[in-house]
Amino acid sequence: MDERFPYGYDVQVYLDKAFEQLKETMFWATKEMLDDRYVYTIEQENGVYNFVSYYKQDDGGTQRSVLDYCKDWKDFVEHWVFMNDWYAEKHNPVKEYMRVEASNKMSCGWALEIYQIRKHELGNFSVYVQAGNRSAGASKTYYIPRDYLKLPWEEFLDKYIDLVATGSCYVTRNDIEETEGLKEFLGFEVG
């Protein structure tokens, strides 16, 4: 069997694994929340098996794409999660948030514009970071795994810092610790 497809050539096995990975951070997601415009298969092309997507276009047509950049099933899982996490995310709007002030708002010519820890309607917390310079900008959302919130505060902070990769770029552990009310906001006991 092809090492790239250790579970065989039934794409559903890989789709199930991708959905499991998505649910690690978006535990509230259901399959109904995902992008249904894409259908995935595993097909042989020029004697080589590849993941293939079929995109349902607005005009009724279908666009076929061989996902030859997915070098193995793990790449496919990452691709699938990337293609679907935004759809799941929009079904779980933010109900409240807290801003975290950074002690260092500049790094490599980029300015931190927004750093929020957000609580969502269907549960879960996320961190939204937005930064830019005079001609470009970017944002990223990091979902905090539920397991992190069951840890003691100090262990939570260790994992959180690794997840969001704060460190020298913008928000530090100290900034998080000094944000008044954040510990309670995240559900940790104050003491």
VEXVOLO-602542 format. One line per field, with one value per atom (N, C-alpha, C): residue in one letter; atom name; z, x, y. Coordinates in nm, 4 decimals. Atoms other than C-alpha are relative to their C-alpha. Example, Ala and Ser with C-alpha at 12.3 -4.5 7.8 and 13.67 -1.06 7.14 Angstrom:
// residues 2
aa <- (A,A,A,S,S,S);
at <- (N,CA,C,N,CA,C);
c3 <- (0.0000,0.7800,0.0000,-0.0060,0.7140,0.0730);
c1 <- (0.0890,1.2300,0.0900,-0.0820,1.3670,-0.0770);
c2 <- (-0.1190,-0.4500,0.1200,-0.1190,-0.1060,0.1090);
***
This chain:
// residues 191
aa <- (M,M,M,D,D,D,E,E,E,R,R,R,F,F,F,P,P,P,Y,Y,Y,G,G,G,Y,Y,Y,D,D,D,V,V,V,Q,Q,Q,V,V,V,Y,Y,Y,L,L,L,D,D,D,K,K,K,A,A,A,F,F,F,E,E,E,Q,Q,Q,L,L,L,K,K,K,E,E,E,T,T,T,M,M,M,F,F,F,W,W,W,A,A,A,T,T,T,K,K,K,E,E,E,M,M,M,L,L,L,D,D,D,D,D,D,R,R,R,Y,Y,Y,V,V,V,Y,Y,Y,T,T,T,I,I,I,E,E,E,Q,Q,Q,E,E,E,N,N,N,G,G,G,V,V,V,Y,Y,Y,N,N,N,F,F,F,V,V,V,S,S,S,Y,Y,Y,Y,Y,Y,K,K,K,Q,Q,Q,D,D,D,D,D,D,G,G,G,G,G,G,T,T,T,Q,Q,Q,R,R,R,S,S,S,V,V,V,L,L,L,D,D,D,Y,Y,Y,C,C,C,K,K,K,D,D,D,W,W,W,K,K,K,D,D,D,F,F,F,V,V,V,E,E,E,H,H,H,W,W,W,V,V,V,F,F,F,M,M,M,N,N,N,D,D,D,W,W,W,Y,Y,Y,A,A,A,E,E,E,K,K,K,H,H,H,N,N,N,P,P,P,V,V,V,K,K,K,E,E,E,Y,Y,Y,M,M,M,R,R,R,V,V,V,E,E,E,A,A,A,S,S,S,N,N,N,K,K,K,M,M,M,S,S,S,C,C,C,G,G,G,W,W,W,A,A,A,L,L,L,E,E,E,I,I,I,Y,Y,Y,Q,Q,Q,I,I,I,R,R,R,K,K,K,H,H,H,E,E,E,L,L,L,G,G,G,N,N,N,F,F,F,S,S,S,V,V,V,Y,Y,Y,V,V,V,Q,Q,Q,A,A,A,G,G,G,N,N,N,R,R,R,S,S,S,A,A,A,G,G,G,A,A,A,S,S,S,K,K,K,T,T,T,Y,Y,Y,Y,Y,Y,I,I,I,P,P,P,R,R,R,D,D,D,Y,Y,Y,L,L,L,K,K,K,L,L,L,P,P,P,W,W,W,E,E,E,E,E,E,F,F,F,L,L,L,D,D,D,K,K,K,Y,Y,Y,I,I,I,D,D,D,L,L,L,V,V,V,A,A,A,T,T,T,G,G,G,S,S,S,C,C,C,Y,Y,Y,V,V,V,T,T,T,R,R,R,N,N,N,D,D,D,I,I,I,E,E,E,E,E,E,T,T,T,E,E,E,G,G,G,L,L,L,K,K,K,E,E,E,F,F,F,L,L,L,G,G,G,F,F,F,E,E,E,V,V,V,G,G,G);
at <- (N,CA,C,N,CA,C,N,CA,C,N,CA,C,N,CA,C,N,CA,C,N,CA,C,N,CA,C,N,CA,C,N,CA,C,N,CA,C,N,CA,C,N,CA,C,N,CA,C,N,CA,C,N,CA,C,N,CA,C,N,CA,C,N,CA,C,N,CA,C,N,CA,C,N,CA,C,N,CA,C,N,CA,C,N,CA,C,N,CA,C,N,CA,C,N,CA,C,N,CA,C,N,CA,C,N,CA,C,N,CA,C,N,CA,C,N,CA,C,N,CA,C,N,CA,C,N,CA,C,N,CA,C,N,CA,C,N,CA,C,N,CA,C,N,CA,C,N,CA,C,N,CA,C,N,CA,C,N,CA,C,N,CA,C,N,CA,C,N,CA,C,N,CA,C,N,CA,C,N,CA,C,N,CA,C,N,CA,C,N,CA,C,N,CA,C,N,CA,C,N,CA,C,N,CA,C,N,CA,C,N,CA,C,N,CA,C,N,CA,C,N,CA,C,N,CA,C,N,CA,C,N,CA,C,N,CA,C,N,CA,C,N,CA,C,N,CA,C,N,CA,C,N,CA,C,N,CA,C,N,CA,C,N,CA,C,N,CA,C,N,CA,C,N,CA,C,N,CA,C,N,CA,C,N,CA,C,N,CA,C,N,CA,C,N,CA,C,N,CA,C,N,CA,C,N,CA,C,N,CA,C,N,CA,C,N,CA,C,N,CA,C,N,CA,C,N,CA,C,N,CA,C,N,CA,C,N,CA,C,N,CA,C,N,CA,C,N,CA,C,N,CA,C,N,CA,C,N,CA,C,N,CA,C,N,CA,C,N,CA,C,N,CA,C,N,CA,C,N,CA,C,N,CA,C,N,CA,C,N,CA,C,N,CA,C,N,CA,C,N,CA,C,N,CA,C,N,CA,C,N,CA,C,N,CA,C,N,CA,C,N,CA,C,N,CA,C,N,CA,C,N,CA,C,N,CA,C,N,CA,C,N,CA,C,N,CA,C,N,CA,C,N,CA,C,N,CA,C,N,CA,C,N,CA,C,N,CA,C,N,CA,C,N,CA,C,N,CA,C,N,CA,C,N,CA,C,N,CA,C,N,CA,C,N,CA,C,N,CA,C,N,CA,C,N,CA,C,N,CA,C,N,CA,C,N,CA,C,N,CA,C,N,CA,C,N,CA,C,N,CA,C,N,CA,C,N,CA,C,N,CA,C,N,CA,C,N,CA,C,N,CA,C,N,CA,C,N,CA,C,N,CA,C,N,CA,C,N,CA,C,N,CA,C,N,CA,C,N,CA,C,N,CA,C,N,CA,C,N,CA,C,N,CA,C,N,CA,C,N,CA,C,N,CA,C,N,CA,C,N,CA,C,N,CA,C,N,CA,C,N,CA,C,N,CA,C,N,CA,C,N,CA,C,N,CA,C,N,CA,C,N,CA,C,N,CA,C,N,CA,C,N,CA,C,N,CA,C,N,CA,C,N,CA,C,N,CA,C);
c3 <- (0.0000,0.0000,0.0000,0.0077,-0.0653,0.1411,-0.1331,0.2497,0.0267,-0.0167,0.1879,0.0427,-0.0307,0.2384,0.0895,-0.0871,0.5402,0.0375,-0.0355,0.5942,-0.1238,0.1231,0.2351,-0.0841,0.0975,-0.0450,0.0158,-0.0309,0.1155,0.0668,-0.0508,0.1648,0.1307,-0.1210,0.4429,0.1273,-0.1163,0.6860,0.0301,-0.0165,0.6299,0.0353,-0.0364,0.6460,0.1467,-0.1420,0.9832,0.0883,-0.0769,1.1090,-0.0010,0.0096,0.9857,0.0906,-0.0853,1.1632,0.1475,-0.1383,1.4850,0.0373,-0.0281,1.4593,0.0162,-0.0104,1.4013,0.1366,-0.1267,1.7100,0.1221,-0.1130,1.9278,0.0506,-0.0417,1.9312,-0.0165,0.0209,1.8049,0.0373,-0.0486,2.0201,-0.0314,0.0248,1.9438,-0.1478,0.1443,1.5650,-0.0357,0.0562,1.3784,-0.1499,0.1444,1.0222,-0.0810,0.0693,0.9278,-0.0083,-0.0019,1.0032,-0.1027,0.0864,0.7419,-0.1417,0.1385,0.3840,-0.0859,0.0783,0.1744,-0.1504,0.1423,-0.1578,-0.0503,0.0377,-0.1533,0.0279,-0.0157,-0.2074,-0.0260,0.0118,-0.1614,-0.0362,0.0375,-0.3123,-0.0022,0.0289,-0.3619,-0.1357,0.1374,-0.7288,-0.0523,0.0643,-0.9438,-0.1205,0.1093,-1.1778,-0.0503,0.0581,-1.4118,0.0835,-0.0753,-1.2056,0.1458,-0.1379,-0.8755,0.0695,-0.0773,-0.6063,0.0617,-0.0586,-0.4894,0.0610,-0.0474,-0.2862,-0.1078,0.1023,-0.5186,0.0615,-0.0450,-0.4465,-0.1203,0.0985,-0.6423,0.0643,-0.0526,-0.5878,-0.0789,0.0634,-0.6595,-0.0187,0.0315,-0.8347,0.0022,-0.0069,-0.8087,-0.1278,0.1275,-1.1776,-0.0269,0.0161,-1.1222,-0.0484,0.0459,-1.2604,0.1165,-0.1000,-1.0793,-0.0454,0.0293,-1.0603,0.0726,-0.0559,-1.0076,0.0225,-0.0314,-0.8354,0.0615,-0.0581,-0.7727,0.1083,-0.1122,-0.4312,0.0137,0.0007,-0.5233,0.0976,-0.1049,-0.2642,0.1341,-0.1190,0.0009,-0.0162,0.0187,0.0221,0.0739,-0.0716,0.2717,0.0650,-0.0577,0.4655,0.1060,-0.1013,0.7410,-0.0653,0.0750,0.4838,-0.0405,0.0382,0.3638,0.1191,-0.1207,0.7190,0.0301,-0.0241,0.7677,-0.1028,0.1069,0.4323,0.0287,-0.0240,0.5188,0.1182,-0.1167,0.8620,-0.0393,0.0456,0.7044,-0.0840,0.0877,0.4485,0.0743,-0.0697,0.7109,0.1319,-0.1333,1.0367,0.0003,0.0058,0.9265,-0.0034,0.0071,0.8446,0.1358,-0.1346,1.1862,0.0922,-0.0854,1.3487,-0.0106,0.0147,1.2056,0.0632,-0.0693,1.3756,0.1512,-0.1433,1.7180,0.0255,-0.0125,1.7471,0.1395,-0.1243,2.0141,0.0800,-0.0834,2.3071,0.0896,-0.0719,2.5053,-0.0130,0.0115,2.5093,0.0994,-0.0803,2.7096,-0.0821,0.0651,2.5655,0.0938,-0.0763,2.6792,-0.0540,0.0402,2.6747,-0.0028,0.0175,2.5498,0.0516,-0.0427,2.7050,-0.1191,0.1206,2.3619,-0.1194,0.1090,2.0794,-0.1386,0.1295,1.8044,-0.0077,0.0236,1.6575,-0.1496,0.1415,1.3261,-0.0898,0.0806,1.2028,-0.0008,-0.0068,1.2804,0.1343,-0.1220,1.5344,0.0369,-0.0497,1.7478,0.0052,0.0043,1.6814,0.0936,-0.0846,1.8615,0.0598,-0.0666,2.1161,0.0958,-0.0800,2.2558,0.0347,-0.0384,2.4502,0.0003,0.0286,2.3413,0.0547,-0.0456,2.4911,-0.1060,0.1085,2.2379,0.0507,-0.0385,2.2504,0.0238,-0.0141,2.2042,0.0901,-0.0835,2.4470,-0.0723,0.0508,2.3991,0.0158,-0.0024,2.4226,-0.1172,0.1054,2.1493,0.0266,-0.0068,2.1133,-0.1411,0.1294,1.8295,0.0041,0.0084,1.7304,-0.1377,0.1267,1.4636,0.0082,0.0046,1.3629,-0.1429,0.1339,1.0723,-0.0022,0.0182,0.9300,-0.0944,0.0807,0.6952,-0.1273,0.1271,0.3955,0.0045,-0.0063,0.5195,0.1413,-0.1301,0.8006,-0.0036,-0.0086,0.9227,0.1339,-0.1258,1.1874,0.0092,-0.0224,1.3406,0.1242,-0.1151,1.5745,0.0476,-0.0629,1.8142,0.0957,-0.0940,1.9889,0.1147,-0.1192,2.3430,0.0266,-0.0272,2.3919,0.1409,-0.1296,2.6743,0.1073,-0.0975,2.8402,0.0741,-0.0611,2.9049,0.1182,-0.1015,3.1116,0.1245,-0.1162,3.3466,0.0803,-0.0652,3.4402,0.1098,-0.0927,3.7358,-0.0803,0.0699,3.6390,-0.0577,0.0475,3.6117,-0.1191,0.1117,3.3863,-0.1224,0.1096,3.1797,-0.0717,0.0604,3.1245,-0.0837,0.0773,3.0110,-0.1359,0.1257,2.7506,-0.0882,0.0738,2.6505,-0.0763,0.0629,2.5802,-0.1194,0.1124,2.3622,-0.1149,0.1022,2.1768,-0.0817,0.0670,2.0951,-0.0428,0.0394,2.0558,0.0275,-0.0351,2.2381,0.0192,-0.0253,2.3949,-0.0293,0.0275,2.2580,-0.0986,0.0947,1.9927,0.0698,-0.0546,2.1553,0.1430,-0.1334,2.4538,0.0706,-0.0792,2.7249,0.1060,-0.1104,3.0037,0.1100,-0.1014,3.2423,-0.0366,0.0450,3.0317,0.0279,-0.0244,3.0583,0.1503,-0.1444,3.4340,0.0605,-0.0556,3.4912,-0.0546,0.0527,3.2938,0.1034,-0.1087,3.5657,-0.0472,0.0281,3.5642,-0.1007,0.1038,3.2957,0.0573,-0.0622,3.5289,0.0260,-0.0259,3.6341,-0.1301,0.1305,3.2757,-0.0616,0.0544,3.1775,0.0885,-0.0877,3.4681,0.1063,-0.1054,3.7026,0.1310,-0.1318,4.0747,0.0344,-0.0442,4.2190,0.1435,-0.1374,4.5282,0.0289);
c1 <- (0.0843,0.0000,0.0883,-0.0673,0.1074,0.0166,-0.0279,0.2753,-0.0739,0.0717,0.0958,-0.1440,0.1397,-0.2393,-0.0051,-0.0091,-0.1890,-0.1352,0.1334,-0.5656,-0.0799,0.0667,-0.6446,-0.0400,0.0363,-0.8058,-0.1429,0.1323,-1.1425,0.0211,-0.0272,-1.1271,-0.0732,0.0780,-1.3879,0.0823,-0.0865,-1.1294,0.0825,-0.0835,-0.9097,-0.0840,0.0911,-1.2040,-0.0395,0.0326,-1.2999,0.1163,-0.1187,-0.9432,0.0154,-0.0079,-0.9489,-0.1044,0.1057,-1.2796,0.0365,-0.0472,-1.1363,0.1024,-0.1012,-0.8419,-0.0639,0.0702,-1.0717,-0.0671,0.0735,-1.2731,0.0908,-0.0917,-0.9612,-0.0010,0.0055,-0.9820,-0.1386,0.1361,-1.3365,-0.0980,0.0764,-1.5147,-0.1481,0.1414,-1.8555,-0.0377,0.0264,-1.8226,-0.0791,0.0730,-2.0643,0.0276,-0.0257,-2.0358,-0.0902,0.0908,-2.3317,0.0562,-0.0599,-2.1176,0.1120,-0.1177,-1.8544,-0.0336,0.0152,-1.8009,-0.0423,0.0521,-2.0201,0.0229,-0.0269,-1.8976,0.1103,-0.1094,-1.6015,-0.0366,0.0127,-1.6200,0.1392,-0.1355,-1.3029,-0.0054,-0.0157,-1.1933,0.1497,-0.1370,-0.8771,-0.0076,0.0053,-0.8137,0.1408,-0.1272,-0.5409,0.0147,-0.0307,-0.3809,0.1392,-0.1290,-0.1028,0.0673,-0.0520,-0.0630,0.0326,-0.0308,-0.0279,-0.1297,0.1170,-0.2949,0.0229,-0.0034,-0.3726,-0.1349,0.1245,-0.6298,-0.0474,0.0595,-0.8676,-0.1186,0.1181,-1.1214,-0.0845,0.0970,-1.4326,-0.0729,0.0599,-1.5530,-0.1267,0.1286,-1.9201,-0.0066,0.0010,-1.9225,-0.1419,0.1306,-2.2050,-0.0815,0.0712,-2.2908,-0.0461,0.0420,-2.3572,0.1101,-0.1121,-2.0256,0.0814,-0.0879,-1.7618,0.1444,-0.1430,-1.3899,0.0758,-0.0783,-1.1615,0.1430,-0.1389,-0.8251,0.0696,-0.0832,-0.5586,0.0848,-0.0712,-0.4120,0.1384,-0.1307,-0.0633,0.0987,-0.0830,0.0844,-0.0213,0.0201,-0.0595,0.0875,-0.0983,0.2438,-0.0357,0.0474,0.0766,-0.1347,0.1331,-0.2467,-0.0012,-0.0062,-0.1299,-0.0087,0.0131,-0.0889,-0.1451,0.1409,-0.4409,-0.0848,0.0752,-0.5770,0.0201,-0.0273,-0.4046,-0.0704,0.0683,-0.5398,-0.1496,0.1440,-0.8926,-0.0389,0.0295,-0.8836,0.0102,-0.0170,-0.7521,-0.1194,0.1117,-1.0338,-0.1340,0.1285,-1.3054,-0.0076,0.0086,-1.2092,-0.0730,0.0694,-1.3374,-0.1515,0.1446,-1.6790,-0.0553,0.0427,-1.7042,0.0055,-0.0196,-1.5741,-0.1160,0.1054,-1.8470,-0.1331,0.1194,-2.1111,0.0103,-0.0209,-1.9671,0.0493,-0.0421,-1.9675,0.0544,-0.0558,-1.7821,-0.1123,0.1012,-2.0046,0.0604,-0.0700,-1.7460,0.1500,-0.1446,-1.3754,0.0680,-0.0858,-1.0941,0.1222,-0.1231,-0.8115,0.1167,-0.1232,-0.4608,0.0948,-0.0940,-0.2223,0.1407,-0.1356,0.1238,0.1031,-0.1091,0.4397,0.0897,-0.0782,0.6064,-0.0956,0.0977,0.3778,0.0632,-0.0676,0.6422,0.0966,-0.0955,0.8382,0.0239,-0.0379,1.0257,-0.0770,0.0702,0.8513,-0.1514,0.1446,0.5031,-0.0508,0.0617,0.2726,-0.1188,0.1145,0.0333,-0.1191,0.1196,-0.3135,-0.1089,0.1042,-0.5447,0.0539,-0.0286,-0.4851,-0.1161,0.1194,-0.8082,-0.0094,0.0377,-0.8977,-0.1514,0.1440,-1.2499,-0.0718,0.0892,-1.5314,-0.1089,0.0952,-1.7658,-0.1340,0.1367,-2.1413,-0.0177,0.0154,-2.1153,0.1075,-0.1094,-1.8271,0.1310,-0.1347,-1.4539,0.0499,-0.0692,-1.2048,0.0959,-0.0989,-0.9868,0.0795,-0.0839,-0.7118,0.0050,-0.0035,-0.7347,0.1130,-0.1154,-0.4141,0.0002,-0.0087,-0.3923,0.1172,-0.1165,-0.0757,0.0185,-0.0242,0.0410,0.1149,-0.0969,0.2860,-0.0647,0.0598,0.2361,-0.0667,0.0554,0.1494,-0.0628,0.0548,0.0382,-0.0501,0.0508,-0.1404,-0.0414,0.0420,-0.2420,-0.0676,0.0634,-0.4542,-0.0019,0.0060,-0.4747,-0.0820,0.0773,-0.7113,0.0557,-0.0476,-0.5845,-0.1090,0.0974,-0.8373,0.0737,-0.0621,-0.7471,-0.0653,0.0583,-0.7950,-0.0614,0.0690,-1.0371,0.0893,-0.0898,-0.7695,0.0840,-0.0830,-0.5634,-0.0715,0.0778,-0.8444,-0.0230,0.0127,-0.8437,0.1295,-0.1313,-0.4782,0.0064,-0.0270,-0.3512,0.0468,-0.0271,-0.2999,0.1412,-0.1389,0.0809,0.0247,-0.0150,0.0659,-0.0770,0.0775,-0.2067,0.0840,-0.0805,0.0205,0.1140,-0.1087,0.3086,-0.0511,0.0557,0.0898,-0.0520,0.0558,-0.0818,0.1098,-0.1104,0.2491,0.0534,-0.0447,0.3584,-0.1000,0.1048,0.0250,-0.0009,0.0173,0.0070,0.1328,-0.1343,0.3825,0.0188,-0.0129,0.3818,0.1465,-0.1418,0.7282,0.0427,-0.0546,0.9304,-0.0858,0.0865,0.6723,-0.1290,0.1191,0.4189,-0.0303,0.0509,0.2372,0.0875,-0.0833,0.4454,-0.0849,0.0658,0.3539,-0.0364,0.0254,0.3814,-0.1210,0.1168,0.1315,-0.1293,0.1185,-0.1138,-0.0309,0.0189,-0.0604,-0.0505,0.0373,-0.1084,-0.1317,0.1278,-0.4323,-0.1087,0.0972,-0.6846,-0.1299,0.1247,-0.9809,0.0106,-0.0139,-0.8406,-0.0088,0.0012,-0.7884,-0.1445,0.1410,-1.1561,-0.0769,0.0659,-1.2688,0.0158,-0.0291,-1.1047,-0.0512,0.0589,-1.2727,0.0922,-0.0922,-0.9750,-0.0361,0.0260,-1.0167,0.1104,-0.0953,-0.8518,0.0381,-0.0378,-0.6481,0.1421);
c2 <- (-0.1190,0.0000,0.1248,-0.1292,0.3585,0.0571,-0.0538,0.5028,0.1298,-0.1265,0.8313,-0.0227,0.0331,0.6560,-0.1233,0.1175,0.4258,-0.0602,0.0488,0.3920,-0.0412,0.0403,0.2963,0.1200,-0.1027,0.4919,0.0505,-0.0553,0.5697,0.1351,-0.1345,0.9474,0.0284,-0.0279,0.9347,-0.0213,0.0241,0.7933,0.1256,-0.1184,1.0987,0.1226,-0.1092,1.3377,-0.0102,0.0191,1.1877,0.0429,-0.0400,1.2376,0.1524,-0.1457,1.5974,0.0652,-0.0552,1.6634,-0.0155,0.0202,1.5151,0.1063,-0.1018,1.7532,0.1377,-0.1277,2.0512,0.0121,-0.0016,1.9565,0.0090,-0.0160,1.9590,0.1433,-0.1403,2.3383,0.0608,-0.0497,2.3949,-0.1116,0.1147,2.1356,0.0099,-0.0259,2.2879,-0.0166,0.0076,2.2454,-0.1260,0.1138,2.0207,-0.0025,0.0113,1.8950,0.0928,-0.0915,2.1144,0.1420,-0.1342,2.4207,0.0160,-0.0017,2.3338,0.0433,-0.0439,2.4465,-0.1191,0.1136,2.2156,0.0153,-0.0187,2.3528,-0.0923,0.0895,2.1113,-0.1448,0.1447,1.7369,-0.0560,0.0555,1.5329,-0.1474,0.1402,1.2045,-0.0321,0.0425,1.0025,-0.0663,0.0504,0.9381,-0.0242,0.0286,0.7978,0.0925,-0.0921,1.0496,-0.0349,0.0414,0.9336,-0.1092,0.1132,0.6170,0.0283,-0.0388,0.8063,0.0427,-0.0404,0.8383,0.1379,-0.1342,1.1932,0.0324,-0.0586,1.3752,0.0964,-0.0851,1.5582,0.0716,-0.0732,1.8310,0.0381,-0.0481,1.9182,0.1164,-0.1213,2.2725,0.0321,-0.0334,2.3502,0.1512,-0.1426,2.6869,0.0550,-0.0655,2.9394,-0.0171,0.0131,2.8951,-0.1437,0.1391,2.5227,-0.0924,0.0814,2.4066,-0.0561,0.0607,2.2065,0.0163,-0.0143,2.2763,-0.1103,0.1106,1.9761,0.0463,-0.0351,2.0257,-0.1203,0.1044,1.7643,0.0674,-0.0611,1.8430,-0.0638,0.0655,1.7270,0.0631,-0.0597,1.9653,-0.0689,0.0820,1.7323,-0.1240,0.1067,1.5071,-0.1281,0.1183,1.2720,0.0328,-0.0192,1.2283,0.1101,-0.1058,1.4660,0.1377,-0.1254,1.7450,0.0227,-0.0125,1.6727,0.0437,-0.0368,1.6942,0.1482,-0.1425,2.0321,0.0881,-0.0752,2.1537,0.0075,0.0049,2.0431,0.0887,-0.0839,2.2095,0.1467,-0.1380,2.5308,0.0460,-0.0348,2.5240,0.0083,0.0070,2.4679,0.0746,-0.0591,2.6362,0.1342,-0.1286,2.9784,-0.0193,0.0248,2.8307,-0.0398,0.0382,2.6689,0.1217,-0.1169,2.9869,0.0986,-0.1008,3.2081,-0.0438,0.0483,2.9882,0.0170,-0.0176,3.0720,0.1424,-0.1390,3.4519,0.0345,-0.0517,3.6455,0.0641,-0.0661,3.7413,0.1068,-0.1061,3.9382,-0.0227,0.0120,4.0079,0.0927,-0.0873,4.1589,0.0345,-0.0447,4.3643,-0.0230,0.0136,4.2905,0.1063,-0.1047,4.5848,-0.0576,0.0524,4.5031,0.0991,-0.0864,4.6358,0.0351,-0.0250,4.6127,-0.0058,-0.0035,4.7244,-0.0008,0.0005,4.7223,-0.1176,0.1071,4.4311,-0.0109,0.0148,4.4129,0.0964,-0.0992,4.7289,-0.0146,0.0199,4.5959,0.0503,-0.0512,4.7572,-0.0879,0.0747,4.5578,0.0936,-0.0832,4.6984,-0.0516,0.0601,4.4553,-0.1289,0.1271,4.1818,-0.0218,0.0264,4.0409,-0.1473,0.1354,3.7318,0.0005,-0.0022,3.6440,-0.1220,0.1067,3.4392,-0.0145,0.0242,3.2765,-0.0527,0.0373,3.2105,-0.1495,0.1449,2.8315,-0.0611,0.0452,2.8099,0.0205,-0.0135,2.8288,0.1433,-0.1283,3.1110,0.0023,-0.0163,3.2486,0.1260,-0.1185,3.5039,0.0566,-0.0665,3.7540,0.1024,-0.0891,3.9316,0.0644,-0.0725,4.2022,0.0960,-0.0880,4.3856,0.0495,-0.0520,4.5947,0.0981,-0.1081,4.8409,0.1004,-0.1062,5.1354,-0.0506,0.0462,4.9189,-0.1394,0.1360,4.5770,-0.0286,0.0403,4.4030,-0.1456,0.1391,4.0630,-0.0228,0.0379,3.8987,-0.1516,0.1438,3.5561,-0.0247,0.0433,3.3790,-0.1327,0.1231,3.1130,-0.0470,0.0547,2.8897,-0.0665,0.0567,2.7937,-0.1352,0.1320,2.4172,-0.0060,0.0109,2.3305,-0.0595,0.0635,2.1149,0.1044,-0.1039,2.4292,0.0643,-0.0698,2.5801,-0.0849,0.0893,2.2788,-0.0062,0.0013,2.3325,0.1063,-0.1104,2.5342,0.1222,-0.1260,2.9001,0.0063,-0.0087,2.8806,-0.0935,0.0942,2.5717,0.0495,-0.0595,2.7378,0.1050,-0.1065,3.0377,-0.0562,0.0626,2.8138,-0.0467,0.0530,2.6422,0.1130,-0.1132,2.9666,0.0738,-0.0720,3.1411,-0.0790,0.0841,2.8460,0.0036,0.0017,2.8428,0.1287,-0.1287,3.2112,0.0610,-0.0454,3.2564,0.1483,-0.1417,3.5854,0.0347,-0.0243,3.6084,0.1419,-0.1327,3.8989,0.0783,-0.0707,3.9801,0.0412,-0.0622,4.2065,-0.0410,0.0286,4.0515,-0.1032,0.0891,3.8907,-0.0705,0.0701,3.6517,0.1004,-0.1017,3.9458,0.0863,-0.0770,4.1447,-0.0756,0.0835,3.8544,-0.0020,0.0088,3.8198,0.1310,-0.1301,4.1934,0.0549,-0.0474,4.2253,-0.0265,0.0101,4.2956,-0.0659,0.0691,4.0587,-0.1132,0.1027,3.8268,-0.1406,0.1321,3.5348,-0.0455,0.0310,3.5477,-0.0185,0.0090,3.6060,-0.1384,0.1317,3.2784,-0.1139,0.1028,3.0970,-0.0527,0.0424,3.0667,0.0685,-0.0571,3.1229,0.0976,-0.1007,3.4278,-0.0350,0.0320,3.3638,0.0292);
***
